[in-house]
């Protein structure tokens, strides 16, 4: 999947919440996701309709399966 890079500046309070969420996701993802992964998940949840989220998740799963092979 092609990606474009953006620079996001967050206040310390949001960074703390972001890192806390990373630790919470560790159990369901099997790894500690990067900050970028958590930001992508949050943006998808906020911006995409339900069917779009499913398509993005499927593409991400296919991409991670290729990387781990």
MMTF fields as JSON, N, C-alpha, C and O atoms, coordinates in Angstrom:
{
  "mmtfVersion": "1.0.0",
  "mmtfProducer": "UNKNOWN",
  "numBonds": 275,
  "numAtoms": 276,
  "numGroups": 69,
  "numChains": 1,
  "numModels": 1,
  "chainsPerModel": [1],
  "groupsPerChain": [69],
  "chainIdList": ["A"],
  "bondAtomList": [4, 2, 8, 6, 12, 10, 16, 14, 20, 18, 24, 22, 28, 26, 32, 30, 36, 34, 40, 38, 44, 42, 48, 46, 52, 50, 56, 54, 60, 58, 64, 62, 68, 66, 72, 70, 76, 74, 80, 78, 84, 82, 88, 86, 92, 90, 96, 94, 100, 98, 104, 102, 108, 106, 112, 110, 116, 114, 120, 118, 124, 122, 128, 126, 132, 130, 136, 134, 140, 138, 144, 142, 148, 146, 152, 150, 156, 154, 160, 158, 164, 162, 168, 166, 172, 170, 176, 174, 180, 178, 184, 182, 188, 186, 192, 190, 196, 194, 200, 198, 204, 202, 208, 206, 212, 210, 216, 214, 220, 218, 224, 222, 228, 226, 232, 230, 236, 234, 240, 238, 244, 242, 248, 246, 252, 250, 256, 254, 260, 258, 264, 262, 268, 266, 272, 270],
  "bondOrderList": [1, 1, 1, 1, 1, 1, 1, 1, 1, 1, 1, 1, 1, 1, 1, 1, 1, 1, 1, 1, 1, 1, 1, 1, 1, 1, 1, 1, 1, 1, 1, 1, 1, 1, 1, 1, 1, 1, 1, 1, 1, 1, 1, 1, 1, 1, 1, 1, 1, 1, 1, 1, 1, 1, 1, 1, 1, 1, 1, 1, 1, 1, 1, 1, 1, 1, 1, 1],
  "groupList": [{"groupName": "UNK", "atomNameList": ["N", "CA", "C", "O"], "elementList": ["N", "C", "C", "O"], "formalChargeList": [0, 0, 0, 0], "bondAtomList": [1, 0, 2, 1, 3, 2], "bondOrderList": [1, 1, 2], "singleLetterCode": "X", "chemCompType": "L-PEPTIDE LINKING"}],
  "groupTypeList": [0, 0, 0, 0, 0, 0, 0, 0, 0, 0, 0, 0, 0, 0, 0, 0, 0, 0, 0, 0, 0, 0, 0, 0, 0, 0, 0, 0, 0, 0, 0, 0, 0, 0, 0, 0, 0, 0, 0, 0, 0, 0, 0, 0, 0, 0, 0, 0, 0, 0, 0, 0, 0, 0, 0, 0, 0, 0, 0, 0, 0, 0, 0, 0, 0, 0, 0, 0, 0],
  "groupIdList": [1, 2, 3, 4, 5, 6, 7, 8, 9, 10, 11, 12, 13, 14, 15, 16, 17, 18, 19, 20, 21, 22, 23, 24, 25, 26, 27, 28, 29, 30, 31, 32, 33, 34, 35, 36, 37, 38, 39, 40, 41, 42, 43, 44, 45, 46, 47, 48, 49, 50, 51, 52, 53, 54, 55, 56, 57, 58, 59, 60, 61, 62, 63, 64, 65, 66, 67, 68, 69],
  "secStructList": [7, 7, 7, 7, 7, 7, 7, 7, 7, 7, 7, 2, 2, 2, 2, 2, 2, 2, 2, 2, 2, 2, 2, 2, 2, 2, 2, 2, 2, 1, 1, 7, 7, 7, 2, 2, 2, 2, 2, 2, 2, 2, 2, 2, 2, 2, 2, 1, 7, 2, 2, 2, 2, 2, 2, 2, 2, 2, 2, 2, 2, 2, 2, 2, 2, 2, 2, 2, 7],
  "xCoordList": [0.85, 0.0, 0.898, 1.79, 0.662, 1.421, 0.995, -0.183, 1.95, 1.672, 2.371, 3.426, 1.762, 2.376, 2.704, 1.973, 3.784, 4.212, 3.675, 3.672, 3.217, 2.817, 3.537, 3.928, 3.699, 4.332, 3.238, 2.555, 3.08, 2.054, 2.737, 3.516, 2.444, 2.979, 1.865, 0.758, 2.167, 1.173, 1.666, 2.866, 0.741, 1.146, 1.517, 1.097, 2.289, 2.729, 1.575, 1.727, 0.435, -0.702, -1.207, -1.53, -1.273, -1.715, -0.672, -1.021, 0.598, 1.655, 1.557, 1.739, 1.268, 1.1, -0.074, 0.024, -1.19, -2.352, -2.053, -2.497, -1.31, -0.926, -0.073, -0.304, 0.897, 1.752, 0.97, 1.221, 0.037, -0.81, -1.624, -1.748, -2.174, -2.968, -2.105, -2.577, -0.864, 0.055, 0.186, 0.164, 0.321, 0.46, -0.839, -0.806, -1.975, -3.267, -3.451, -4.044, -2.954, -3.094, -2.136, -2.308, -1.15, -0.146, -0.8, -0.425, -1.773, -2.42, -3.184, -3.092, -3.927, -4.746, -3.936, -4.322, -2.822, -2.026, -0.847, -0.255, -0.512, 0.607, 1.968, 3.004, 1.959, 3.191, 2.815, 1.638, 3.802, 3.537, 3.562, 4.604, 2.408, 2.387, 3.191, 3.361, 3.673, 4.392, 3.4, 2.189, 3.928, 3.067, 2.354, 1.175, 3.061, 2.454, 1.283, 0.248, 1.434, 0.345, -0.886, -2.011, -0.668, -1.791, -2.464, -3.691, -1.683, -2.261, -3.067, -4.164, -2.537, -3.295, -4.607, -5.647, -4.573, -5.792, -6.81, -8.001, -6.331, -7.224, -7.84, -9.036, -7.03, -7.547, -8.553, -9.58, -8.255, -9.195, -10.51, -11.579, -10.445, -11.659, -12.474, -13.704, -11.816, -12.48, -12.996, -14.075, -12.238, -12.538, -13.243, -13.988, -13.029, -13.563, -14.903, -15.118, -15.809, -17.041, -16.702, -15.598, -17.627, -17.377, -16.831, -15.868, -17.419, -16.945, -15.536, -14.782, -15.163, -13.813, -12.792, -11.683, -13.166, -12.262, -11.948, -10.808, -12.953, -12.753, -11.783, -10.898, -11.935, -11.059, -9.628, -8.689, -9.45, -8.112, -7.474, -6.292, -8.247, -7.714, -7.292, -6.264, -8.085, -7.732, -6.457, -5.605, -6.316, -5.094, -3.889, -2.821, -4.06, -2.958, -2.555, -1.366, -3.547, -3.253, -2.503, -1.555, -2.921, -2.24, -0.814, 0.097, -0.604, 0.734, 1.618, 2.796, 1.079, 1.899, 2.195, 3.253, 1.298, 1.559, 2.697, 3.521, 2.74, 3.836, 5.159, 6.178, 5.158, 6.41, 6.943, 8.157, 6.04, 6.495, 6.871, 7.454, 6.556, 6.886, 8.322, 8.766],
  "yCoordList": [-1.165, 0.0, 1.232, 1.357, 2.125, 3.372, 4.275, 4.336, 4.966, 5.865, 7.178, 7.245, 8.225, 9.538, 9.854, 9.463, 10.548, 10.874, 12.238, 13.181, 12.33, 13.62, 13.797, 12.825, 15.025, 15.347, 15.856, 16.834, 15.193, 15.576, 15.895, 15.094, 17.054, 17.448, 17.329, 17.825, 16.668, 16.445, 16.997, 16.99, 17.473, 17.906, 16.688, 15.572, 16.887, 15.769, 14.912, 13.697, 15.519, 14.763, 13.738, 12.605, 14.146, 13.209, 12.136, 10.993, 12.488, 11.487, 10.412, 9.226, 10.84, 9.87, 8.938, 7.731, 9.499, 8.675, 7.744, 6.596, 8.23, 7.415, 6.225, 5.095, 6.48, 5.398, 4.416, 3.211, 4.927, 4.047, 3.129, 1.935, 3.683, 2.893, 1.846, 0.742, 2.172, 1.193, -0.029, -1.159, 0.192, -0.921, -1.73, -2.954, -1.043, -1.73, -2.612, -3.687, -2.172, -2.923, -4.106, -4.98, -4.139, -5.209, -6.588, -7.481, -6.763, -8.063, -8.497, -9.655, -7.59, -7.957, -8.04, -8.758, -7.316, -7.32, -8.295, -8.623, -8.749, -9.671, -8.993, -9.657, -7.682, -6.891, -5.491, -5.128, -4.717, -3.319, -2.537, -2.439, -1.975, -1.229, 0.063, 0.622, 0.517, 1.789, 2.931, 2.752, 4.085, 5.261, 5.532, 5.886, 5.369, 5.589, 4.646, 5.062, 3.386, 2.428, 2.841, 2.751, 3.292, 3.7, 4.945, 5.046, 5.885, 7.086, 6.698, 7.218, 5.78, 5.322, 4.677, 4.962, 3.811, 3.164, 4.192, 4.086, 5.181, 6.22, 7.029, 7.318, 7.393, 8.16, 7.345, 7.869, 6.069, 5.208, 5.103, 5.189, 4.916, 4.797, 6.082, 6.037, 7.202, 8.501, 8.911, 9.492, 8.615, 9.159, 8.209, 8.664, 6.91, 5.975, 5.398, 5.126, 5.21, 4.49, 3.038, 2.578, 2.326, 0.953, 0.065, -0.668, 0.109, -0.759, -0.381, -1.251, 0.894, 1.32, 0.787, 0.416, 0.748, 0.233, -1.23, -1.664, -1.986, -3.4, -3.58, -4.433, -2.796, -2.904, -2.537, -3.207, -1.481, -1.057, -2.13, -2.437, -2.701, -3.746, -4.969, -5.583, -5.322, -6.468, -6.197, -7.078, -4.994, -4.648, -4.681, -5.159, -4.169, -4.156, -5.582, -5.891, -6.459, -7.849, -8.531, -9.281, -8.275, -8.869, -8.362, -9.132, -7.077, -6.509, -7.059, -7.318, -7.25, -7.773, -9.244, -9.718, -9.982, -11.386, -11.507, -12.416, -10.59, -10.626, -10.309, -10.911, -9.352, -8.966, -10.061, -10.227, -10.825, -11.842, -13.131, -14.015, -13.27, -14.503, -14.526, -15.484],
  "zCoordList": [0.0, 0.0, 0.0, 0.839, -0.93, -0.976, 0.168, 0.522, 0.733, 1.853, 1.627, 0.996, 2.155, 2.18, 3.628, 4.538, 3.836, 5.185, 5.59, 4.798, 6.851, 7.417, 8.75, 9.395, 9.14, 10.414, 11.352, 11.047, 12.483, 13.45, 14.77, 15.286, 15.302, 16.606, 17.633, 17.425, 18.742, 19.788, 21.115, 21.389, 21.936, 23.273, 24.121, 23.812, 25.172, 26.015, 26.537, 26.671, 26.829, 27.357, 26.336, 26.694, 25.06, 24.021, 23.76, 23.467, 23.864, 23.692, 24.77, 24.495, 26.001, 27.094, 26.817, 27.036, 26.333, 26.002, 24.831, 24.822, 23.851, 22.705, 23.153, 22.724, 24.005, 24.501, 25.379, 25.344, 26.154, 26.971, 26.059, 26.327, 24.989, 24.05, 23.356, 23.085, 23.067, 22.466, 23.35, 22.863, 24.651, 25.584, 25.667, 25.791, 25.597, 25.624, 24.392, 24.484, 23.253, 22.007, 21.916, 21.065, 22.769, 22.736, 22.783, 22.023, 23.672, 23.817, 22.57, 22.162, 21.967, 20.811, 19.519, 18.597, 19.441, 18.217, 18.282, 17.254, 19.47, 19.606, 19.588, 19.642, 19.512, 19.536, 19.993, 20.001, 20.368, 20.705, 19.398, 18.749, 19.008, 17.742, 17.845, 18.929, 16.721, 16.699, 16.915, 16.787, 17.237, 17.371, 16.05, 16.04, 14.95, 13.635, 13.399, 12.878, 13.776, 13.603, 14.405, 13.914, 15.638, 16.481, 15.915, 15.933, 15.417, 14.802, 13.569, 13.365, 12.731, 11.562, 11.97, 11.376, 12.974, 13.45, 13.934, 13.641, 14.673, 15.189, 14.05, 14.07, 13.063, 11.931, 11.117, 10.686, 10.91, 10.187, 10.938, 10.332, 12.25, 13.06, 13.018, 13.049, 12.948, 12.959, 11.581, 11.47, 10.544, 9.222, 8.261, 7.393, 8.393, 7.411, 7.837, 9.018, 6.875, 7.185, 7.509, 7.214, 8.102, 8.556, 7.451, 7.678, 6.257, 5.177, 4.728, 4.293, 4.823, 4.486, 5.473, 5.089, 6.75, 7.78, 7.511, 7.673, 7.102, 6.821, 5.659, 5.723, 4.605, 3.438, 3.799, 3.369, 4.582, 4.987, 5.865, 5.709, 6.787, 7.668, 6.856, 7.143, 5.843, 5.002, 4.218, 4.1, 3.681, 2.953, 3.881, 3.5, 5.113, 6.068, 6.422, 6.497, 6.641, 6.975, 5.836, 6.071, 4.63, 3.468, 3.386, 3.082, 3.651, 3.616, 4.698, 4.454, 5.913, 7.005, 6.784, 7.197, 6.149, 5.843, 4.835, 4.929, 3.873, 2.883, 3.536, 3.2, 4.483, 5.134, 6.027, 6.146, 6.669, 7.594, 6.896, 7.525, 5.612, 4.867, 4.45, 3.818]
}
